[in-house]
Each structure stands twice: as C-alpha cells, then as structure tokens.
Amino acid sequence: MRTIIICNLLLGIKEDMKFSSFSKISAALLVALSLTACVEDGDDGTSGVAGAEGIAGKSGVSTFVTRDDVITTNANIAYAAYADSLISATTLKTVLETFVADPSKVNFALAKQAWLDSREPYGQTEVYRFRQGPIDELKADGTLGKDDAGEGPEGLINAWPLGEAIIDYVEAVDGLSGPESPANAVGMGGIIAAKKDDGTFKYATIDATTLSNLFEHGEDGRNVTTGYHAIEFLLWGQDLNKEAAQSDSKVHDNTPGQRPFSDFNTSGACTSGLGNVMADEICTRRGQYLVTTAELLIKELTRVTEQWEPVSGAHYKTFVAGGDVSLAKILEGMGRLSFGELAGERINVALIENSQEDEHSCFSDNTHRDIFLNAKGVQNSFNAKYVRIDGEVIEGASIYDLLVVEGQHELANKLRGALEATMSAAAVIDTKAKTGTPFDVLMQEGIAQPNIKAVIDALVAQTDDIEAVIIALGVTTNDLRDDTEQTI
Amino acid sequence: MHKSAVVIFLSLFLLSSVLSGCGGSDAVETVTPTPPTPKEPVLDHSGLTPLNIDVIDKSEYLSGGEATTFVSNENAFSRKPAAIIGDFQLDGFFTQGDHLFRTPDDDIGPILSTGSCQGCHLNDGRGVVPGTPTTPMSSMLVKLANGKGEADPIYGDQIQPFSIHGFIDGNALSAGFSKHDGSVSGVQLYGEAFPFIVFETITGSYPDGSAYALRNPVYKVRDLSYGAFMEDIRFSARVAPQAFGVGLLDAIPQENLLALVDEEDSNSDGISGRASMVTNVFTGEKVIGRFAYKAQNPTVLQQVAGAYNGDMGVSTSIIASEPCLETQLACLLAAEQENKTGDEVDLGDHSLALVEFYNRVLAVPARRGYDKNSDIWTEEVTAGRKLFLQANCSGCHTPRHVTGDAKGSELGELSLGGLTANTDSQHAQSIAVLSNQTIYPYTDLLLHDMGGSCAVTRETTAGLSCSTGAECLYVQRCDGLADGLIQGDASGTEWKTPALWGLGLVQTVNKGASFLHDGRARTIEEAVLWHDGEAKNSKETFMNYSKAEREQLLAFLQSL
C-alpha cells in the first residue's frame, strides 16, 4: 500500500476531489485508479483517444467536471422529472373531473390521453428507484427508511400487477384479477359495488381514506387500490381481447381494454360493462373513485417532488453532499432498473409466462412506452440530459464527461453506444405498437421474437457496461448498504 | 463474498501490480502470523466450538449470515440480502422470481388450495387459520393418509378444497367449493371437500399458580364431492410456514445433520432425533429430508414443485401430472381444457428456476435486542438465551449451523434469455451468499416424537354418530401435538423441528398469523406449552421457571 501512495503523490490528485466521504475501498480504488493515468492517459498520454498529441480539454469535455458536478446535475434532473410528473398528474386530475362531470365520448378520449401523457415524464423517473431514494424509502413521517424496506410511496403511485377485482367489476378473462389470497377479497363488484348482507354498500364512502386504508388490504400485494394503474383500469377496463372475434380469449388482439364510457353515466344509463345496466349510484361511485385516485397520486408525487426540491429539499441536500455514495446510487439505479426491473420483471416474465397480466400497462396497451421511457431514464442519467414536458432542456455534467476526465474514454464511449443501442431497439417496439402491433401481441411470440430479444440483449449489454463503470469509478454499491447494519 | 466485491479485489490487485511500473520499487511487507498453539476444544456437529451459555457469539445477531436482512417491519420476510441487491443479475433473478411467486399461473387447477405461492405464504410469511367454521381454508391445507401412510385412492394425499371455478375472474371463491357427491357423476367439477377447524379450550396453570388457556383443535371435513374417504383415514391440518431462509437450510452439509441423530437416546437426555430419509428426484439418492412439517422434501426445488402440483394444480417437469387422480373424471376433463395440456407442463423450467432462486435467497431477519455499535444485547434477551439453553430447548432447536457449498439449480444456469441445462462437466454456479455461512436457525431438521394420539369418528354437526350421508362429517380429535398421520419415515406423533428464526416477527408480517403446524397456538408462549414427548423435560423446566424467567425466555424467542 505504501507504494501506491508514493506513486499517487508523484502524480498529484485533482484538488477539488473530496476524499472525506469515501469508504476505504473506494478511496483505495480511486487512488489506484489515478495511477492508471500513467498507463492509460486520456489527457496527454499515449493510450488515450488523443494519443501523444492529446492536450487536456481537446477531446471536447471539460476537464473541470467533478464527481460532485455529476451528482448535482443528477439531482436537478430528478427534480425536473418528478416535477413534470406532478404537473401532468395535476392536469390529469382536471381532465378527469371534467369527464366525470360530463361523461361524453369526447371527454372520455381526453381523459385517456391525459393519462397517457402523465406516463411520459413518470416513466423517466423510474431510474431514481432502487437507490434508497424518496420514491422507495420516504416514510409517512417525512424521513427516509432503511435500505430496501419498501416503506416509500412507490407502490401507492405505480404498483402492478393489479388484482383489479378489488376496485370494480371484472369479467372472466384469465383468472388473474383477484388478490393473492381469496381471503383478502373485498366482495363482488369491488370497492365500487360490493354490498353488505343488508344491501348497503360495504364501503359507504369512496374517499381518500377508504382507498388508502384498503391499499394492499390483508398485506396482499395484488390489492392495489391507488396509483397510475388503478386509474388506467378505471379508464380502459380489462383487456379482454374480444375485438378479433376469436374463440380463444388467450390470443391477444391489437386493441386495449374496451370499457364503455357509459360506465360513468350518471343520468339514467349507467352500466358496468356494455349493456349491463346499473343504478346511477354505481357510476357516481366509479367517478368518485377515479378523481380520488388522481388526488392521491398528486399527494404522493408531491411528497417525492418536495424531497428533490433543489437547495431546500431534504433528500436533495443529503444527496448532493453524498460524494461517492451518491455517485454509486446513480449507477445502482441505472443498473437495477436496466436488468432486474425492465429486462427482467417487465419484459422477460411477460414473455416466459405469455400473460397479459405480467405486461406493465396491460389495460391501456401502453407497455411499449413504459419500456421506452424506463430505458430513456437510464440514458438521461448517463448523458445528464432531460427534456421537460414544456420543451426546456435540462443539461449538465454527465457520467460520460466524468469518465473522460478520469481517463476512461473507451468505457465512456462503450456505455454511450450501449445505451444508444437500447434506445434504438426500444424505438422499434415503440413504432410497432404505434402502428398496430402492441407489446401484448408481440410477446405472444415469446423470447425469440426478434424485436423484443433485441431490447433484452441490449439491456443486458448496457448493464455489463454500467457494472464496468462502477468498478472503474471505484464506487462499490456495497457501500450503500454498510450503513444499514445499525442498531436494530 | 459476492461478485462485485471479488472484482474489486481483483482490480485492486491488478492495479497495484501495474503500479510497480509506475514509480518506485515494490515494498509490500509480508508478515507470516504465528498460529496460536491449538487447544483441543470439544467440537460440535459443525466442527465449531460449542456455544457458550453465558457469552453470546459475535455473529449471533446475523441469523442468516450474509443472507441476513435488517428490515424488521411488515416486509421483514420479503427482503433480499445485500449481496443479491448489489449484483444486478442476481437482483434481476430475485425480482422475476418474486413476481412469479406473487402471480397466479395461467394454468392453476382444476382443483387447488390456492392460486399463487403468496396466496398461502401471506406476505412471504405464515398462512392463517380461518376465523369461523364456515370460512374456507385459503392459506392452510389438510393432508390425508390411512394408518399405513397410504394416500386415499380418490382424494390423494391432500384435500384441494376448491375447483378452478372459484378462481375465475368475476366468480366468488364459493363457486369452487365442494358439494356432497357433486362430482361423483364425473361431469361437474367441484372442490374436493370442505375442511374446517373448531377449537375447544383447555385450561391449566403453572406451578406458580399462573393460569393459561390453550385452543385444542378438532378437525372436521364436510361436503365430499367424490364420495367417501377410504377406511382408516387420518387428517393433518397445516398452515403454510414462512418462506425465507430455506436456501440456507438446504446448504447445511448432510453429515452435520446426521451427526445430531441420536435414535437410541445414547446421551439419555430424553431426546432421540432421527432423520427423515427421502428420495431426491434428480439424483435418485436417499438423502435427508429438510422441508415441510414432516421433512418430506430434501431440496427447495422439490418442495416448490410439490407445492405447485399439490397446492396450485400446476404441473412442472419435476411433477408433470395435474392434481387429479384417475378416479376423478371431472378433474381430468377440466385439465384437458387448460392452455397447456398433455406433455406440455404448465410452468416451464425457466420460471420454476426463478421461483426456486427467489425462495432460496429470501433473507433471514437479523435479531432484535442488539446494539451493534456497542455490541450489547438487552439484559432480558441475554438472560432468556441462557434459560433457553439451560432448559435444553436447544436439544432439538439446534441454534447454530454452518452451510457448505450451496450448489446452483439442478435445473441449470439461469440467464435472462433462458436456462442452460446442467451437464456432467458444467453445473450451475453456486450461490455465494448461501455458501459457507454461519447461521442461527434453531433447528436440527430431525424428526422428534412430540407425543399425543388421535381418533377419527363420523358425526353429525350435532355430534351424533353416523355412517353416511351429506350431514355425516369426518371428525378427528387428538390429544397433544399428534396428528396421527404417517408420512414417509415420520410417524403420527413425529414432527420435524421447525426453525425458530424470525419467530418474533411472524405477527408483525401478518397480524392474523399464529403458531405450530395447524396454527393452534395464538402466542409463542402457547406454542411452548403444547410441547410434549421428547420435549417434555424442557417444557416442564420452562413451566417451573419463575414468571420473570419465563418472560425473559419469551423475550429471547421474540428477538429471534
């Protein structure tokens, strides 16, 4: 170890690097890494992209980009993306209120479009999951919970798959609309229509308290009563694959769920499914449910957004001051979303089970956007660039820049290329869906479907490169969990 | 040590080698430590120095070794170890396995106990006993056998109380209930039968005069859809146990467990554990059973496949049949209507391996009552531990084990794209986080005679004797813990020692959960009081402790 230090002193260390917060391993690694400069020097060495002719700054990247700069930009983008999600959810609520007040066909279409619009920024925030951030760990008291304790608002905002029978009526489709355990069912017709033996509604009032109390009713993860996908179900209904007039409902057709807008009619023509006439009060309650979930969505998104408020947000402050631990969090979110959540749970499981239930936005057939936007979020984190819903471009110090500054030109370029490959593969799925072949039709062909296989392969490749970056920057994600072995 | 840690070590090594070319000479000093003069301690079954009754081991708070989670809220049984989170690939396998564990397969049924793994392992924890006699058992089940341990020729070895009709969207669960003789004609499909439990109260008191009350279960079965059970039928009701930690138990070397066997009670402590020897379906070898209440299954994989088949009606490459017997025509007919029929199994190996992986690496909750910074345990936990060991509860609930090499799946090597089958030369990579761990599960995984006896009668609801008809129930009454059911090597009074880790969080994870195989014990204290047979001495020692001491011992159990 003495040798390393001597060598390092000879080389010098950038003065603006902060060593205080480094763990032993990352500090040692960083020291070791600085040394690679004498072997593989990007600035003015022999092996860098500029070769022996290279001069610091010539490769187009500011030599002044520091780890803290990258962390700060990442936090600023987090705020912008969550703020956009909050703004879109607020718009969604207004549009839903208009629709419930006047349940016309036009307003129904506007309501669905507002939901689709609200998913655009949110999908790009998901790279801020899986990294001990507010979305996963923000507790009711405003503090952040322990690593991976699952106490945050993510479930309330975006839980899936739904056992949608807890919300509303369901029809026989694939036997997957119930809770995990039948003991946790709330009764026929769900919260909206379930009745007691005396004929009164089991849940007298549809309000935030009722829906929140019934979230994961019975500790049952399929009893999802709130969030984007609850709203999605109330707008589209189950995807019954009836359009193609097939005998087998298991063969997916190219349309989403077909809930009729008469399901919200409160002036004498209320239905629960086409032709199934109900009392107006059922549609009134359904409308109340719709607006209430939008209100709850805003409430939870507000809590997360406030944590990320630049300068004043509690998490923003600790995150930007977090040094290498924060840098590790950025990369961990990128890697875990790429492999486990996106390639794994959201794409691979749907394929191997060939089940619409395992498709992320199964009611609306918007899964292609979920895939595209999740992948986009990872790319955003790498490039430190995010386009806001109003068109403003947020841009700053990127991991790409940092890698170049730290002499990792090749790796910088490799991951850039890998992310680009993923986005181009996701664009193919996106295009197919927009031109009549949604993800649930593509996935019927299974894991060999070339367009889907391309996305999975690209995500696997980019995850490998993200791992390489973690090693190259010397920020082991183990450090993230060392602080959890506290008093228990 | 997990993958990225290895990589970091390697890169450190490589980089420091590179350095020597960078400046100065290599000045790394090597110090060869002098090994301490070996004493000769008596070693335990794991080859370790036996636990000290007064001094708590440094690592005792890490119940699952590296596979420990520090979450102790309602999610405590659903967590992944840090080493899994830190490896993107393993994290991804866990996430997918979790999804499959929670989601019903497309081809559940035709008859079944539940739709998904999580349907019984509520929140990855224990199932619950129905609150009323008319509430169906949806997270516990009833096993069947005659006095020779043979399965019923019509109903098999387990009652599946529901038909698939109860699990179809828009139907109430009751649409799948059983109906007296309803499926005898071979056309209409119903659940097999409706088992339920009524409790009788037993009261007693400690030597110090404190009173207690226990719930003694009476098992009853009504509405048999396929006709009567065979002669000499016996019933065993079982609550789904908590699902975590099983990969560690799977990885304890068999010889370590066999070292605990004491069939003749040669040490005269009244405890004579014996191994349940069962067949590993992959190797064909007779090996020690570790899983299920009578240790019927040797591996997590076999246990998972058994649950898919028996509890959910999902066929796999390991158990390729549907849960219908040849005599159940209505069931066979319905099985032909599934998506995947004939030779095509319902759940493919890729999915099965993901569920197996998830189940194996589910983390064990860390102990509570301990402050890591000061390395101090609470006084009551420290005292309770001593009382636990003094009462020789550890005679069966062996506190500590070590794991060996936790081999990768018998099904093959997982990747996102699929599963690469094992070959003679290539076996799936071992699971590092489960291998070579020191763990504290508090079980010997052996069978012990817990005493008691059972009798089955036919009675009407009013308690009158009967022999046939829709109103004529099967009723099983038992004394003590016996269920009268022979399963493999296990007799009607023998049970496998269950692990105690996570015990204090059982009701945090699932408020309605209770203890022992059929959930009869509402509290841990009640569970202790039910012990008998080989555990009689220990139970009596507990009862003779002062009230304060009993509370300390229970505080210790709560901290597990």
Contacts between the chains, C-beta under 8 A, distances in Angstrom:
chain1	res1	chain2	res2	distance
A	1	B	16	8.0
A	1	B	28	7.5
A	2	B	27	5.4
A	2	B	28	7.8
A	3	B	16	7.1
A	3	B	19	5.7
A	3	B	20	6.9
A	3	B	24	5.8
A	3	B	25	7.6
A	3	B	26	6.0
A	3	B	27	5.6
A	3	B	28	6.9
A	4	B	16	6.0
A	4	B	19	5.9
A	6	B	23	6.4
A	6	B	24	5.2
A	7	B	19	5.2
A	7	B	22	4.9
A	7	B	23	4.5
A	7	B	24	6.6
A	10	B	23	5.2
A	25	B	8	6.2
A	28	B	12	6.5
A	29	B	8	6.7
A	29	B	11	7.1
A	29	B	12	6.5
A	29	B	15	7.8
A	32	B	11	7.6
A	32	B	12	6.1
A	32	B	15	4.0
A	32	B	16	6.5
A	32	B	19	7.4
A	33	B	15	7.1
A	35	B	15	6.4
A	35	B	18	6.9
A	35	B	19	5.5
A	35	B	22	5.7
A	36	B	15	6.7
A	36	B	18	7.1
A	38	B	22	4.7
A	38	B	23	7.7
A	39	B	18	5.9
A	39	B	21	7.5
A	39	B	22	7.1
A	146	B	70	6.2
A	146	B	71	6.1
A	147	B	70	7.7
A	147	B	82	7.8
A	147	B	85	7.8
A	148	B	69	7.6
A	148	B	71	6.7
A	148	B	79	6.0
A	148	B	80	7.0
A	148	B	85	6.3
A	149	B	71	4.4
A	149	B	73	6.0
A	149	B	75	6.0
A	149	B	79	7.7
A	150	B	71	7.7
A	150	B	75	4.7
A	150	B	78	7.5
A	151	B	73	6.8
A	151	B	75	7.8
A	161	B	103	6.2
A	165	B	169	6.8
A	165	B	170	7.6
A	169	B	170	7.1
A	170	B	169	4.4
A	170	B	170	5.0
A	171	B	169	6.1
A	171	B	170	5.5
A	172	B	168	5.1
A	172	B	169	4.9
A	172	B	170	5.5
A	172	B	171	7.6
A	173	B	169	5.4
A	174	B	106	6.2
A	174	B	169	7.1
A	175	B	104	6.4
A	175	B	106	7.3
A	175	B	108	6.9
A	175	B	115	7.4
A	175	B	164	7.4
A	175	B	167	5.2
A	175	B	168	5.4
A	175	B	169	6.0
A	176	B	103	7.0
A	176	B	104	5.7
A	176	B	106	7.8
A	176	B	169	7.3
A	177	B	169	4.3
A	177	B	170	7.6
A	178	B	104	7.8
A	178	B	115	7.0
A	178	B	167	6.9
A	178	B	169	7.3
A	180	B	102	6.1
A	180	B	115	7.6
A	180	B	116	5.5
A	180	B	118	4.3
A	180	B	119	4.9
A	180	B	122	7.4
A	181	B	114	6.7
A	181	B	118	7.4
A	181	B	119	4.5
A	181	B	120	7.2
A	181	B	122	6.0
A	181	B	138	5.4
A	181	B	139	5.6
A	182	B	114	7.6
A	182	B	115	7.6
A	182	B	119	7.4
A	182	B	136	7.6
A	182	B	138	4.9
A	182	B	162	8.0
A	182	B	166	7.0
A	182	B	167	7.7
A	182	B	173	4.2
A	183	B	128	7.2
A	183	B	130	7.7
A	183	B	135	7.6
A	183	B	138	4.4
A	183	B	139	6.6
A	185	B	172	7.9
A	185	B	173	6.9
A	188	B	170	7.8
A	188	B	172	6.0
A	218	B	122	7.4
A	219	B	74	6.3
A	219	B	122	6.2
A	219	B	123	4.2
A	219	B	509	7.3
A	219	B	510	6.0
A	219	B	511	7.9
A	220	B	118	7.9
A	220	B	122	7.3
A	220	B	123	7.8
A	221	B	102	5.5
A	221	B	118	6.8
A	221	B	123	7.7
A	222	B	102	6.9
A	222	B	103	7.9
A	238	B	169	7.6
A	250	B	106	7.7
A	250	B	339	6.2
A	335	B	88	4.3
A	336	B	85	7.7
A	336	B	88	6.0
A	336	B	91	5.5
A	336	B	92	7.9
A	338	B	88	7.3
A	339	B	88	4.4
A	339	B	89	6.3
A	339	B	91	6.9
A	339	B	92	4.3
A	339	B	416	7.6
A	340	B	88	6.6
A	340	B	91	4.5
A	340	B	92	3.5
A	340	B	93	7.9
A	340	B	94	7.3
A	340	B	95	4.1
A	340	B	96	7.5
A	341	B	92	7.9
A	341	B	95	6.3
A	343	B	92	6.8
A	343	B	416	5.7
A	344	B	92	3.9
A	344	B	93	7.3
A	344	B	95	5.3
A	344	B	96	4.6
A	344	B	416	6.5
A	345	B	92	7.8
A	345	B	95	4.9
A	345	B	96	5.5
A	345	B	98	8.0
A	345	B	99	5.0
A	348	B	96	6.2
A	348	B	416	5.4
A	349	B	96	5.2
A	349	B	99	5.1
A	349	B	100	6.6
A	352	B	348	6.5
A	352	B	350	5.3
A	352	B	351	5.5
A	353	B	100	7.3
A	353	B	103	7.7
A	353	B	105	7.4
A	353	B	106	7.0
A	353	B	351	6.6
A	354	B	106	7.6
A	355	B	103	7.7
A	355	B	106	5.7
A	357	B	103	6.3
A	358	B	99	7.0
A	358	B	103	6.6
A	447	B	417	6.3
A	447	B	418	6.7
A	453	B	417	7.6
A	456	B	416	5.7
A	456	B	417	6.8
A	457	B	417	7.8
A	460	B	416	5.8
A	463	B	88	5.1
A	463	B	89	7.5
A	466	B	88	7.4
A	467	B	4	7.0
A	467	B	7	8.0
A	467	B	88	6.4
A	470	B	4	7.0
A	471	B	4	7.3
A	471	B	7	5.7
A	471	B	8	6.5
A	471	B	11	5.9
A	474	B	8	7.9
A	476	B	4	6.1
A	476	B	5	7.1
A	476	B	8	5.6
A	476	B	86	7.8
A	477	B	4	6.8
A	477	B	85	7.8
A	477	B	86	4.9
A	478	B	4	7.0
A	478	B	5	6.3
A	478	B	82	7.2
A	478	B	86	5.5
A	480	B	86	7.9
A	481	B	82	4.2
A	481	B	85	7.0
A	481	B	86	7.1
A	484	B	70	4.9
A	484	B	82	7.5
A	485	B	70	6.3
A	485	B	372	5.8
A	486	B	70	7.6
A	486	B	372	6.5
A	486	B	373	7.4
A	487	B	370	7.8
A	487	B	371	4.7
A	487	B	372	6.2
A	487	B	373	6.3
A	488	B	61	7.7
A	488	B	70	5.6
A	488	B	72	6.2
A	488	B	366	5.6
A	488	B	367	7.6
A	488	B	368	5.8
A	488	B	370	6.7
A	488	B	372	7.4
